[in-house]
Amino acid sequence: MSTNDGPRPLGEVLQEVIDELGVRKEIDEARVIETWASVAGDKINEVTESAWMKDSTLYVKITSAAWRQELHMNRRKWRKRLNGALEAELVDEIIFR
């Protein structure tokens, strides 16, 4: 952390601490999964078994083949909506399984 005699915004200090602790990736991944649930909505959440991140790819396990196909065909739209909600380009790809 840099030394500064004056007061600093708490958000700025927290971001520095997150970076120094080396937990940025884990926090970003948790944000993605939480935001996916919000962006997807109730109907998709009902057929979602689990979601996880690996190397900027969001994996979503879907229990319905019909929903899986529909989501797969529109995965670019979902990625754009998700990154928009996150206000950051954290997801490069979404894979529905």
C-alpha positions in Angstrom: 0.0 0.0 0.0 1.2 3.5 -0.7 1.6 5.9 2.2 -0.6 8.9 2.1 -1.1 11.5 4.8 -4.6 12.4 3.7 -7.9 10.5 3.9 -8.6 8.1 0.9 -11.8 6.6 -0.3 -12.5 3.2 1.3 -13.1 1.6 -2.0 -9.6 2.6 -3.2 -8.0 1.1 -0.1 -10.0 -2.1 -0.3 -8.9 -2.6 -4.0 -5.3 -2.2 -2.9 -5.7 -4.7 -0.1 -7.4 -7.2 -2.5 -4.5 -6.9 -4.9 -1.9 -7.2 -2.2 -3.5 -10.3 -0.8 -3.6 -11.8 -4.2 -7.3 -12.7 -4.1 -8.5 -10.6 -7.0 -9.2 -13.6 -9.2 -11.3 -15.4 -6.6 -13.3 -12.3 -5.8 -13.9 -11.7 -9.6 -15.0 -15.3 -10.0 -17.5 -15.1 -7.1 -18.9 -11.8 -8.6 -19.4 -13.5 -12.0 -21.2 -16.5 -10.5 -23.4 -14.3 -8.3 -24.1 -11.9 -11.2 -24.9 -14.8 -13.6 -27.7 -15.9 -11.2 -29.1 -12.4 -11.2 -28.8 -11.9 -15.0 -30.2 -15.3 -15.9 -33.4 -14.9 -14.0 -35.7 -17.3 -12.3 -36.6 -19.6 -15.2 -33.0 -20.3 -16.1 -32.0 -20.6 -12.4 -34.6 -23.3 -12.1 -32.7 -25.5 -14.6 -29.2 -24.5 -13.5 -27.5 -27.2 -11.4 -24.2 -25.3 -10.9 -21.9 -22.6 -12.2 -18.2 -22.2 -12.0 -15.3 -20.2 -13.5 -12.0 -21.4 -15.0 -9.7 -19.2 -17.0 -12.2 -16.4 -17.9 -14.8 -19.0 -19.0 -18.1 -19.4 -17.1 -19.4 -23.0 -17.1 -23.1 -23.5 -16.4 -24.5 -26.9 -15.9 -28.1 -27.0 -17.2 -30.5 -29.9 -16.4 -32.7 -29.4 -19.4 -31.4 -30.3 -22.9 -33.9 -27.8 -24.5 -32.7 -25.0 -22.3 -29.1 -25.9 -22.8 -29.5 -25.7 -26.6 -31.3 -22.4 -26.4 -28.7 -20.9 -24.1 -25.9 -22.2 -26.2 -27.3 -20.6 -29.4 -27.5 -17.3 -27.6 -24.3 -17.5 -25.5 -22.7 -14.4 -27.0 -25.7 -12.4 -26.0 -25.6 -13.8 -22.5 -21.9 -13.1 -22.3 -22.5 -9.5 -23.3 -25.3 -9.1 -20.8 -23.3 -10.6 -18.0 -20.2 -8.5 -18.7 -22.4 -5.4 -18.9 -23.9 -6.2 -15.5 -20.5 -6.7 -14.1 -19.3 -3.4 -15.7 -16.1 -5.3 -16.7 -15.0 -7.8 -19.3 -14.4 -10.7 -16.9 -16.0 -13.5 -19.0 -14.6 -14.4 -22.4 -16.8 -17.4 -23.0 -19.9 -19.2 -21.5 -20.1 -22.9 -21.9 -23.5 -24.6 -21.1 -23.2 -28.2 -20.2 
